[in-house]
């Protein structure tokens, strides 16, 4: 069995390759908007799932939409660090999905 090799690229190298300017910000916002549209289409399919599956899929989708919110608000953040939600934010979104309050 072949062993996977990791490719290590430093943050400095990535930052040097991708300029953090208005064009890059526009690209990130465009892709986030596109992804948001796909999530919205997917949310229309949630009623087809059983309750437990719907809660799980809804929770994960809400969390990923939260990441899109951050990316749209701060496009350059993706070049600096891993974009993430804190535990409180994730818990709030997951609970909303469990209660069926997916926006």
Secondary structure as UniProt FT lines:
FT   HELIX           11..17
FT   HELIX           22..43
FT   TURN            44..45
FT   HELIX           46..48
FT   HELIX           51..73
FT   TURN            75..76
FT   HELIX           77..80
FT   HELIX           87..98
FT   TURN            99..100
//
